[in-house]
Amino acid sequence: MTVVLDASAVLSVLLAENGADVVAEHLSAARLGSVNMSEILAKLMEYGLSMRDARRQIVRLELGIHDFDSDQAERSALLRQPTRHLGLSLGDRACLALGQQLGLPILTADRRMAEAKSLLEIDIRLIR
């Protein structure tokens, strides 16, 4: 099944965290937004990887990377008000917008993001 991954889901695989097995089942057809890719790169560099090595870690997963476009920008903006009380970041909303745009479920380890499922018509699944 094709899914959209948020940064926490990808990091679970790269850092061998709980839930990585759930994400691994979907890697061959998974999608990742460029905003979430930026979050992953930043986190991997915080752990001491160079940009080059961090980029390699993402590339080896062979994810379909989607650039943040004007449609996603508008969708993300529209998601701010209904999710404000959850404290979702732009990265979270960009991931939700990509899921909406593609009509695909989203995998995440972020419980706050998963709470948005009850507010929105988006299939959000926790990996742990």
Buried (B, 14 or more C-beta within 10 A) or exposed (E): EEBBBBBBBBBBBBEEBEBBEBBEEBBEEBBBBBBBBBBBBEBBEEEEBEEEEBBEBBEEBEBEEBEBBEEBBEBBEEBEEEBEEBEBBBBBBBBBBBBBBBEBBBBBBBEBBBBBBEEBEBBBBBBB
